[in-house]
């Protein structure tokens, strides 16, 4: 079974310029769009950061507790690339914790345009080759019947198993993409789904579109 890193690498080889992660925060008006190539660059820098600064390697537990956000998606992909095992609840065996809490080993403010995140990983290389990427099991668990090129709009945080399956790994497996919405305003979602050419939704109903968790 391919790992998440394998899926991302395959997409990068096919068309690195196309959108992969599109993020909205309806509370701040922020919009960020990451192409496949830009996502891969963030994953390389972040995976290298986790491996070099915290020694994350095959089998190490990494706690990721973040809301619906593009940085959460990148950190999940980077953890698997480094060989780590993602956990969402407190775990005494965890090597590193990542959240918005000041008590976390890696504390993120989720600043607009990833300003704090960029400072954190800026010194890391743009290209990084993982040694023992993990996550083949989560890719297998995420195997759902999505059409090729599916574009999923999700309002769920990435501490949710459905979000990891339907709004990250499954689209990655079918050369699809994701629209992540934080602090979603229901009144804007139908128009956003239209303009973003969404094919499926997760965690929210939009008329005329299939809801994956329904």
C-alpha positions in Angstrom: 0.0 0.0 0.0 1.4 3.4 -0.9 2.2 5.9 1.8 0.9 9.5 1.9 4.4 10.6 0.8 4.1 8.2 -2.2 0.8 9.7 -3.2 2.1 13.3 -2.9 5.3 12.4 -4.9 3.1 10.8 -7.7 1.0 13.9 -8.0 4.1 16.1 -8.0 5.4 14.1 -11.0 2.1 14.5 -12.9 1.2 18.2 -12.4 2.9 20.1 -9.7 1.2 23.4 -10.6 -2.4 22.4 -10.0 -4.2 23.4 -6.7 -4.1 20.8 -3.9 -5.0 22.6 -0.7 -7.3 25.7 -0.7 -7.9 27.2 2.8 -10.5 29.8 3.9 -10.9 31.3 7.4 -14.3 33.0 7.4 -13.6 34.8 10.6 -10.6 36.6 9.2 -11.2 36.6 5.4 -8.0 34.7 4.8 -7.6 32.6 1.7 -4.5 30.5 1.0 -4.0 28.2 -2.0 -1.2 25.7 -2.2 -0.4 23.9 -5.4 0.9 20.3 -5.3 4.5 21.7 -5.7 4.0 24.2 -2.9 2.5 21.6 -0.6 5.4 19.2 -1.3 7.8 22.0 -0.5 6.1 22.7 2.9 6.1 19.0 3.6 9.8 18.7 2.8 10.7 21.6 5.1 8.4 20.4 7.9 9.4 16.8 7.7 13.1 17.8 7.8 12.3 20.0 10.8 10.6 17.2 12.7 13.4 14.8 11.9 16.3 17.1 12.6 15.0 19.1 15.5 13.0 16.4 17.3 14.5 13.2 15.9 11.2 11.9 14.6 11.8 8.5 12.9 10.0 5.3 12.1 7.5 4.5 14.7 7.7 7.7 16.8 4.4 9.0 18.0 3.6 12.7 17.1 0.5 14.3 18.6 -1.2 16.7 16.2 -4.1 18.7 17.7 -5.0 21.5 15.2 -8.3 22.8 13.8 -9.3 22.8 10.1 -6.3 24.5 8.6 -3.8 24.0 5.7 -1.0 23.8 8.2 -2.6 20.8 9.9 -2.7 19.0 6.6 1.0 19.8 5.9 2.0 18.6 9.4 0.1 15.4 9.0 1.8 14.7 5.7 5.2 15.7 7.1 4.8 13.4 10.1 4.1 10.4 7.9 7.0 11.4 5.6 9.3 11.4 8.6 8.1 7.9 9.6 6.0 9.0 12.5 2.7 7.7 13.8 0.0 10.4 14.2 -2.0 10.6 17.4 -4.7 13.0 18.3 -5.1 12.4 22.1 -2.6 12.8 24.9 -0.1 9.9 24.7 2.7 9.5 27.3 4.8 7.7 24.6 4.7 10.7 22.2 8.0 12.1 21.1 6.6 15.5 20.2 3.3 17.4 20.5 2.0 20.0 18.0 -0.9 22.3 18.8 -1.9 25.9 19.4 -1.3 25.4 23.1 1.7 27.1 24.8 2.4 23.8 26.4 3.0 22.0 23.2 6.5 21.1 22.0 5.6 22.9 18.7 3.2 25.7 19.4 1.6 27.3 16.4 -0.4 30.5 16.3 -1.8 29.8 12.8 -0.9 33.3 11.7 -2.2 34.6 8.4 -0.2 33.3 5.4 1.7 30.9 7.7 4.0 33.6 9.0 4.9 31.8 12.2 5.0 28.4 10.5 7.4 29.8 7.9 9.7 31.2 10.5 9.8 27.8 12.2 10.9 25.8 9.2 12.6 28.5 7.1 16.1 27.1 7.7 15.1 23.6 6.4 15.9 22.5 2.8 13.4 22.8 0.0 14.1 19.3 -1.0 14.2 16.4 1.5 14.2 12.7 0.9 12.5 10.7 3.6 14.1 7.4 4.7 11.2 5.5 6.2 7.9 7.2 5.4 4.9 5.7 7.2 1.2 5.9 6.8 0.4 3.1 4.4 -2.1 1.8 6.9 -4.0 5.1 7.1 -4.0 5.3 3.3 -5.6 1.8 3.2 -8.2 2.9 5.8 -9.0 6.0 3.8 -9.8 4.0 0.6 -13.2 5.4 -0.3 -15.0 5.6 -3.6 -14.2 9.1 -4.9 -14.1 9.9 -8.6 -10.9 10.9 -10.2 -10.2 14.6 -9.6 -12.7 15.0 -6.8 -12.6 18.3 -5.0 -13.9 18.1 -1.4 -15.0 21.0 0.7 -14.5 20.2 4.4 -15.3 22.1 7.6 -13.9 19.4 9.9 -10.7 19.7 11.8 -7.9 17.2 11.1 -8.4 15.6 14.5 -11.3 13.8 12.9 -10.8 10.4 11.2 -13.4 11.3 8.5 -11.5 14.5 7.6 -8.2 12.6 7.3 -9.9 10.0 5.0 -12.2 12.2 2.9 -10.5 15.6 3.0 -6.8 14.6 2.7 -5.8 11.1 1.8 -8.7 10.0 -0.4 -8.5 13.1 -2.7 -4.7 12.7 -2.8 -5.2 9.1 -4.0 -7.5 10.1 -6.9 -5.5 13.2 -8.0 -8.1 15.4 -6.3 -8.0 18.4 -4.1 -9.4 19.9 -0.9 -11.1 23.2 0.1 -10.6 23.6 3.9 -12.9 26.1 5.6 -12.3 27.2 9.2 -15.0 29.2 11.1 -17.4 28.4 8.3 -20.3 30.8 7.6 -23.1 28.6 6.2 -24.5 31.5 4.1 -21.3 31.7 2.0 -20.7 28.0 1.4 -23.0 27.4 -1.5 -21.4 30.2 -3.6 -17.9 29.1 -2.5 -18.6 25.6 -3.5 -19.7 26.8 -6.9 -16.7 29.1 -7.5 -14.2 26.5 -6.2 -15.8 23.9 -8.4 -16.4 21.6 -5.4 -17.7 18.0 -6.2 -18.3 16.8 -2.6 -18.7 18.2 0.9 -17.7 17.0 4.4 -19.2 18.1 7.6 -21.7 20.4 6.0 -24.7 20.3 3.6 -24.7 22.2 0.3 -27.6 21.7 -2.0 -26.8 19.6 -5.1 -23.6 18.1 -3.7 -23.1 14.7 -2.1 -22.1 14.8 1.5 -19.4 12.2 2.2 -20.2 11.7 5.9 -24.0 11.7 5.6 
